Structures are given as structure tokens and as C-alpha cells.
Amino acid sequence: QVQLAESGGGLVQAGGSLRLSCAASGLTFSSYAMAWFRQAPGKEREFVAVITWSGTSTSYADSVKGRFTISRDNAKNAVALQMNSLKPEDTAVYYCAARYQPGDSYFYSGVREYNRWGQGTQVTVSS
């Protein structure tokens, strides 16, 4: 059974930092592209960042580029999202997602293109 478990969310002041982690189990982790999405109250879920199966390539939403960094450790079946210079508009539930694409380094940013999801972790940035 595939499981994705996020952790690391919390309350932080604007300008601060948080590091989110996602632990994966029940899948061949190195065969999956991993992504982070977020959903703010009353809004649709949106793409944040993605990292290819090998970890050699990443892509980011324009709204977080230069502030967030996605990384992965295939030996530990884990993906992380380092979030710096946080803004109140970053407040959302953050979700880890996985897409099976072994050897494929194309970036997918659509919600419907991922079929494995975690339960989410709340990030709240106060002004």
C-alpha cells in the first residue's frame, strides 16, 4: 500500500523558514517524480514544485521560485521542501504527491497527473 506522509508544517512569521518532509512507503521511490502542491482556503489546489526521479532536475511555480527548494533522498524514500522568505500568501495545506514515470524527466504540474497523495500539512504564515 502506497503511503505518503508529510510533516514539518506549522506557524511562522513572515520572512521566516520552514522545512517540509514527505516520507514515502509501499512504492519503488526512485521510479517516481515527486511534487509539492498547496491549497489555500477557498482556492484550488496548485502546483508548487517538482523533482524528477533522479533528483537531477527541478521545476517551480513562479510564485515560489528563488524562495523554495525541493530535494529528495532516494536512499531514504524521502522528499523535502525548504521554504524561505515565507509570505502570508504562502499559507495553505501543503501536499506531497507522486507520479510513476521511471526514466522520464518531463515535468508535470497538473493535479490530475498525480495519483498518489499525502494527507497534507498545514503551513500558516502570519504578517
Z-matrix of the N, CA and C atoms (Angstrom, degrees):
N
C 1 1.461
C 2 1.528 1 108.89
N 3 1.321 2 115.06 1 125.48
C 4 1.459 3 119.82 2 -179.57
C 5 1.520 4 109.68 3 -76.10
N 6 1.316 5 114.90 4 131.79
C 7 1.460 6 120.24 5 176.52
C 8 1.520 7 109.60 6 -135.23
N 9 1.323 8 115.27 7 135.78
C 10 1.455 9 122.85 8 172.87
C 11 1.524 10 106.83 9 -122.28
N 12 1.317 11 116.30 10 125.87
C 13 1.463 12 120.46 11 -176.06
C 14 1.519 13 109.92 12 -125.96
N 15 1.337 14 115.69 13 113.48
C 16 1.453 15 121.00 14 179.08
C 17 1.535 16 111.00 15 -87.46
N 18 1.313 17 114.80 16 152.95
C 19 1.453 18 121.33 17 174.84
C 20 1.519 19 108.30 18 -153.77
N 21 1.325 20 115.69 19 166.42
C 22 1.453 21 120.64 20 174.18
C 23 1.507 22 115.81 21 103.61
N 24 1.325 23 117.43 22 -3.89
C 25 1.451 24 119.11 23 178.47
C 26 1.523 25 111.50 24 -70.29
N 27 1.330 26 114.90 25 171.46
C 28 1.452 27 119.04 26 179.00
C 29 1.511 28 111.85 27 165.52
N 30 1.325 29 114.42 28 -165.81
C 31 1.461 30 122.28 29 179.71
C 32 1.522 31 108.95 30 -105.36
N 33 1.324 32 115.78 31 129.95
C 34 1.463 33 120.40 32 -179.29
C 35 1.524 34 109.02 33 -142.76
N 36 1.307 35 116.64 34 151.76
C 37 1.461 36 120.65 35 176.82
C 38 1.523 37 110.55 36 -78.86
N 39 1.313 38 114.97 37 154.64
C 40 1.455 39 119.84 38 176.62
C 41 1.533 40 109.87 39 -55.36
N 42 1.318 41 114.66 40 137.64
C 43 1.458 42 120.75 41 -176.55
C 44 1.519 43 114.07 42 91.85
N 45 1.317 44 115.91 43 -10.14
C 46 1.454 45 120.16 44 -179.18
C 47 1.515 46 113.15 45 -84.87
N 48 1.326 47 115.03 46 -172.73
C 49 1.463 48 121.50 47 -176.37
C 50 1.519 49 111.06 48 -132.44
N 51 1.311 50 114.82 49 152.38
C 52 1.463 51 122.79 50 171.67
C 53 1.517 52 108.01 51 -143.83
N 54 1.312 53 114.97 52 152.57
C 55 1.467 54 120.75 53 175.65
C 56 1.513 55 107.98 54 -123.73
N 57 1.317 56 115.45 55 117.15
C 58 1.454 57 121.43 56 176.69
C 59 1.525 58 109.47 57 -94.15
N 60 1.321 59 115.37 58 144.82
C 61 1.459 60 121.54 59 177.05
C 62 1.524 61 109.59 60 -126.03
N 63 1.309 62 115.21 61 151.54
C 64 1.467 63 121.35 62 176.95
C 65 1.525 64 107.28 63 -136.47
N 66 1.313 65 115.30 64 119.19
C 67 1.460 66 121.37 65 178.25
C 68 1.524 67 108.73 66 -100.27
N 69 1.327 68 116.13 67 127.21
C 70 1.462 69 121.19 68 -177.85
C 71 1.519 70 110.60 69 -108.71
N 72 1.329 71 115.48 70 144.39
C 73 1.452 72 120.77 71 175.50
C 74 1.520 73 109.41 72 -146.37
N 75 1.334 74 115.23 73 158.46
C 76 1.451 75 119.88 74 177.38
C 77 1.520 76 115.23 75 78.71
N 78 1.331 77 116.78 76 15.55
C 79 1.460 78 120.12 77 178.71
C 80 1.517 79 109.72 78 -147.28
N 81 1.330 80 115.50 79 160.59
C 82 1.462 81 120.63 80 174.91
C 83 1.521 82 106.41 81 -81.90
N 84 1.296 83 115.53 82 91.83
C 85 1.459 84 121.90 83 -166.28
C 86 1.522 85 112.42 84 -55.52
N 87 1.310 86 117.02 85 -40.82
C 88 1.468 87 120.37 86 -175.61
C 89 1.526 88 112.99 87 -70.34
N 90 1.332 89 117.54 88 -3.74
C 91 1.466 90 121.20 89 177.06
C 92 1.525 91 112.30 90 -97.54
N 93 1.322 92 115.75 91 3.06
C 94 1.461 93 120.76 92 -174.83
C 95 1.518 94 111.72 93 -117.38
N 96 1.335 95 114.79 94 136.05
C 97 1.456 96 119.35 95 162.85
C 98 1.524 97 106.39 96 -75.87
N 99 1.323 98 116.04 97 143.90
C 100 1.456 99 121.27 98 -179.28
C 101 1.521 100 109.82 99 -120.35
N 102 1.317 101 115.39 100 141.66
C 103 1.460 102 119.65 101 -176.72
C 104 1.525 103 110.52 102 -139.98
N 105 1.315 104 114.13 103 160.73
C 106 1.457 105 122.34 104 170.46
C 107 1.527 106 108.52 105 -117.29
N 108 1.315 107 113.80 106 135.91
C 109 1.461 108 121.58 107 173.11
C 110 1.524 109 107.56 108 -124.97
N 111 1.311 110 116.87 109 167.46
C 112 1.461 111 120.42 110 175.70
C 113 1.526 112 109.76 111 -144.35
N 114 1.306 113 113.86 112 155.22
C 115 1.461 114 119.75 113 178.68
C 116 1.518 115 109.44 114 -139.83
N 117 1.304 116 114.98 115 116.91
C 118 1.459 117 121.57 116 177.03
C 119 1.528 118 108.95 117 -90.14
N 120 1.324 119 117.85 118 157.93
C 121 1.464 120 120.81 119 -179.18
C 122 1.525 121 111.60 120 -56.06
N 123 1.328 122 115.72 121 129.55
C 124 1.448 123 120.78 122 177.62
C 125 1.509 124 115.36 123 76.83
N 126 1.327 125 116.73 124 5.33
C 127 1.465 126 120.34 125 -178.87
C 128 1.518 127 110.21 126 -121.27
N 129 1.323 128 114.88 127 162.67
C 130 1.458 129 119.61 128 176.97
C 131 1.531 130 110.40 129 -76.96
N 132 1.314 131 113.89 130 157.52
C 133 1.456 132 119.17 131 176.11
C 134 1.528 133 108.71 132 -67.18
N 135 1.323 134 116.63 133 136.84
C 136 1.456 135 120.89 134 -176.44
C 137 1.520 136 111.79 135 -131.00
N 138 1.312 137 112.83 136 151.72
C 139 1.469 138 121.38 137 179.49
C 140 1.523 139 110.75 138 -68.60
N 141 1.337 140 115.86 139 141.61
C 142 1.460 141 121.78 140 175.74
C 143 1.533 142 111.00 141 -117.06
N 144 1.343 143 116.15 142 -54.51
C 145 1.460 144 119.48 143 -176.54
C 146 1.513 145 109.74 144 -160.98
N 147 1.335 146 115.83 145 156.42
C 148 1.464 147 121.66 146 177.98
C 149 1.522 148 108.71 147 -142.10
N 150 1.330 149 114.85 148 149.80
C 151 1.463 150 121.28 149 176.28
C 152 1.510 151 107.88 150 -133.88
N 153 1.318 152 115.97 151 137.51
C 154 1.454 153 119.85 152 -177.61
C 155 1.519 154 111.80 153 -70.59
N 156 1.330 155 115.75 154 168.49
C 157 1.470 156 121.35 155 -176.53
C 158 1.524 157 112.11 156 -56.52
N 159 1.331 158 116.67 157 -33.10
C 160 1.464 159 120.32 158 -177.46
C 161 1.518 160 112.60 159 -86.23
N 162 1.314 161 116.40 160 -16.00
C 163 1.453 162 119.93 161 -176.64
C 164 1.515 163 114.55 162 82.55
N 165 1.311 164 117.00 163 4.38
C 166 1.463 165 119.65 164 -175.63
C 167 1.518 166 113.71 165 -87.06
N 168 1.332 167 116.84 166 -15.88
C 169 1.466 168 119.72 167 -178.43
C 170 1.515 169 110.59 168 -134.10
N 171 1.334 170 114.52 169 144.22
C 172 1.459 171 120.89 170 179.60
C 173 1.521 172 110.23 171 -137.64
N 174 1.323 173 114.91 172 160.17
C 175 1.458 174 120.75 173 175.93
C 176 1.523 175 108.13 174 -146.00
N 177 1.344 176 115.76 175 147.68
C 178 1.451 177 120.89 176 -174.76
C 179 1.523 178 111.87 177 -133.24
N 180 1.323 179 114.76 178 152.86
C 181 1.457 180 119.47 179 169.41
C 182 1.524 181 108.19 180 -67.42
N 183 1.309 182 116.45 181 148.07
C 184 1.467 183 120.29 182 -178.96
C 185 1.525 184 111.54 183 -58.07
N 186 1.323 185 116.92 184 -33.10
C 187 1.462 186 121.10 185 -175.51
C 188 1.532 187 113.31 186 -68.10
N 189 1.334 188 117.44 187 -17.88
C 190 1.468 189 119.82 188 -177.91
C 191 1.519 190 112.53 189 -119.48
N 192 1.307 191 116.91 190 -4.72
C 193 1.469 192 120.67 191 -176.86
C 194 1.523 193 110.62 192 -58.98
N 195 1.325 194 115.86 193 131.73
C 196 1.460 195 121.07 194 -179.24
C 197 1.513 196 113.75 195 88.72
N 198 1.345 197 117.41 196 -12.19
C 199 1.472 198 120.85 197 179.69
C 200 1.532 199 111.99 198 -115.01
N 201 1.319 200 116.62 199 -32.99
C 202 1.462 201 121.58 200 -178.25
C 203 1.527 202 110.23 201 -108.60
N 204 1.334 203 115.58 202 148.16
C 205 1.461 204 121.28 203 176.51
C 206 1.519 205 109.35 204 -134.95
N 207 1.321 206 115.47 205 125.95
C 208 1.470 207 120.74 206 176.07
C 209 1.521 208 108.83 207 -99.24
N 210 1.333 209 115.84 208 142.41
C 211 1.467 210 120.86 209 178.43
C 212 1.518 211 108.55 210 -148.18
N 213 1.317 212 115.43 211 164.55
C 214 1.462 213 119.39 212 178.68
C 215 1.518 214 110.15 213 -145.06
N 216 1.327 215 114.61 214 156.35
C 217 1.457 216 122.68 215 176.36
C 218 1.520 217 105.91 216 -130.10
N 219 1.324 218 116.72 217 100.58
C 220 1.468 219 119.90 218 -176.25
C 221 1.528 220 112.32 219 -67.86
N 222 1.302 221 117.40 220 -23.93
C 223 1.467 222 120.59 221 178.07
C 224 1.525 223 111.05 222 -71.24
N 225 1.331 224 115.74 223 -25.80
C 226 1.470 225 120.02 224 -178.77
C 227 1.516 226 112.93 225 -108.38
N 228 1.335 227 116.79 226 3.53
C 229 1.474 228 120.70 227 -178.18
C 230 1.527 229 111.38 228 53.18
N 231 1.310 230 115.65 229 49.12
C 232 1.457 231 119.50 230 -175.00
C 233 1.517 232 111.19 231 -138.89
N 234 1.328 233 114.13 232 148.50
C 235 1.461 234 121.77 233 174.50
C 236 1.530 235 106.99 234 -130.89
N 237 1.308 236 115.89 235 146.55
C 238 1.458 237 120.78 236 -177.65
C 239 1.522 238 110.65 237 -130.59
N 240 1.312 239 114.84 238 157.54
C 241 1.460 240 121.66 239 173.95
C 242 1.522 241 107.82 240 -132.37
N 243 1.322 242 115.73 241 109.00
C 244 1.454 243 121.48 242 176.01
C 245 1.517 244 108.23 243 -87.96
N 246 1.321 245 116.15 244 122.08
C 247 1.463 246 121.14 245 -176.13
C 248 1.528 247 109.12 246 -117.45
N 249 1.300 248 115.82 247 116.29
C 250 1.465 249 122.37 248 179.45
C 251 1.521 250 109.98 249 -115.80
N 252 1.320 251 115.01 250 163.60
C 253 1.473 252 121.32 251 177.92
C 254 1.528 253 110.97 252 49.58
N 255 1.303 254 114.78 253 48.82
C 256 1.468 255 119.56 254 -175.54
C 257 1.521 256 111.92 255 -66.01
N 258 1.324 257 114.01 256 146.80
C 259 1.455 258 122.29 257 -179.13
C 260 1.527 259 109.45 258 -121.32
N 261 1.317 260 117.91 259 156.53
C 262 1.474 261 119.07 260 177.63
C 263 1.524 262 112.80 261 -55.31
N 264 1.312 263 117.13 262 -32.82
C 265 1.465 264 120.08 263 179.56
C 266 1.525 265 113.73 264 -71.73
N 267 1.325 266 117.04 265 -4.78
C 268 1.468 267 120.65 266 173.82
C 269 1.525 268 111.04 267 -84.36
N 270 1.326 269 117.39 268 -6.52
C 271 1.459 270 121.30 269 179.50
C 272 1.526 271 110.40 270 -61.03
N 273 1.325 272 116.19 271 124.52
C 274 1.466 273 121.45 272 -177.02
C 275 1.524 274 108.63 273 -178.09
N 276 1.319 275 114.73 274 170.89
C 277 1.458 276 120.26 275 165.61
C 278 1.527 277 106.48 276 -88.43
N 279 1.310 278 115.97 277 128.17
C 280 1.455 279 121.67 278 -177.97
C 281 1.526 280 109.77 279 -102.80
N 282 1.336 281 114.78 280 131.85
C 283 1.459 282 121.67 281 -176.37
C 284 1.521 283 110.66 282 -118.62
N 285 1.303 284 114.58 283 139.42
C 286 1.456 285 122.66 284 171.15
C 287 1.527 286 107.69 285 -91.93
N 288 1.329 287 117.19 286 139.84
C 289 1.460 288 120.69 287 -178.71
C 290 1.525 289 110.13 288 -140.05
N 291 1.324 290 116.26 289 151.42
C 292 1.458 291 121.54 290 -178.42
C 293 1.524 292 110.39 291 -129.52
N 294 1.326 293 114.81 292 143.72
C 295 1.466 294 121.47 293 177.88
C 296 1.519 295 107.93 294 -132.78
N 297 1.307 296 116.78 295 127.14
C 298 1.465 297 121.71 296 -179.12
C 299 1.516 298 109.24 297 -75.65
N 300 1.316 299 117.68 298 113.53
C 301 1.455 300 122.64 299 177.79
C 302 1.529 301 109.68 300 -156.71
N 303 1.323 302 115.98 301 71.03
C 304 1.463 303 119.67 302 -178.68
C 305 1.512 304 111.99 303 -63.74
N 306 1.312 305 115.45 304 128.05
C 307 1.450 306 121.08 305 177.51
C 308 1.508 307 114.98 306 73.91
N 309 1.301 308 117.98 307 3.47
C 310 1.468 309 122.90 308 -177.62
C 311 1.512 310 108.39 309 -108.11
N 312 1.319 311 117.22 310 119.76
C 313 1.457 312 120.95 311 -176.31
C 314 1.518 313 113.31 312 -103.31
N 315 1.331 314 117.60 313 16.49
C 316 1.466 315 120.39 314 176.54
C 317 1.522 316 109.03 315 -70.05
N 318 1.343 317 117.03 316 143.24
C 319 1.457 318 121.52 317 179.62
C 320 1.523 319 110.39 318 -91.58
N 321 1.329 320 115.96 319 127.28
C 322 1.458 321 121.95 320 174.85
C 323 1.525 322 108.34 321 -113.36
N 324 1.328 323 116.95 322 132.42
C 325 1.455 324 120.08 323 -176.32
C 326 1.531 325 113.07 324 -124.37
N 327 1.305 326 117.20 325 6.16
C 328 1.452 327 120.18 326 -179.93
C 329 1.511 328 112.32 327 -89.87
N 330 1.327 329 116.50 328 141.25
C 331 1.461 330 121.35 329 179.77
C 332 1.530 331 110.77 330 -57.20
N 333 1.322 332 116.63 331 -40.46
C 334 1.472 333 120.91 332 -175.13
C 335 1.517 334 112.92 333 -72.52
N 336 1.327 335 116.69 334 -10.77
C 337 1.458 336 119.95 335 -178.93
C 338 1.522 337 112.52 336 -87.82
N 339 1.302 338 117.01 337 0.20
C 340 1.468 339 122.07 338 178.19
C 341 1.521 340 108.34 339 -118.91
N 342 1.321 341 116.02 340 132.76
C 343 1.462 342 118.59 341 -177.96
C 344 1.521 343 113.72 342 -117.14
N 345 1.316 344 115.97 343 4.40
C 346 1.464 345 120.30 344 175.82
C 347 1.517 346 107.73 345 -123.69
N 348 1.343 347 115.66 346 125.80
C 349 1.453 348 121.46 347 -174.52
C 350 1.514 349 111.38 348 -135.68
N 351 1.332 350 114.81 349 146.48
C 352 1.442 351 120.13 350 170.50
C 353 1.520 352 110.35 351 -86.10
N 354 1.327 353 115.01 352 -178.43
C 355 1.466 354 120.67 353 -178.12
C 356 1.526 355 112.41 354 -85.06
N 357 1.296 356 116.80 355 -16.14
C 358 1.460 357 120.24 356 177.72
C 359 1.514 358 113.33 357 97.49
N 360 1.327 359 114.92 358 155.22
C 361 1.456 360 121.76 359 175.93
C 362 1.531 361 107.83 360 -137.33
N 363 1.320 362 115.80 361 136.47
C 364 1.465 363 121.10 362 -174.50
C 365 1.522 364 110.61 363 -81.70
N 366 1.320 365 114.96 364 131.38
C 367 1.465 366 122.19 365 172.32
C 368 1.523 367 107.51 366 -119.93
N 369 1.324 368 116.02 367 123.91
C 370 1.460 369 121.20 368 179.33
C 371 1.519 370 108.95 369 -124.23
N 372 1.323 371 115.63 370 123.91
C 373 1.461 372 121.05 371 -179.70
C 374 1.524 373 107.85 372 -113.61
N 375 1.321 374 115.34 373 118.89
C 376 1.458 375 120.38 374 -179.24
C 377 1.522 376 110.65 375 -93.35
N 378 1.317 377 114.90 376 148.02
C 379 1.474 378 119.83 377 -178.26
C 380 1.517 379 111.56 378 -89.76
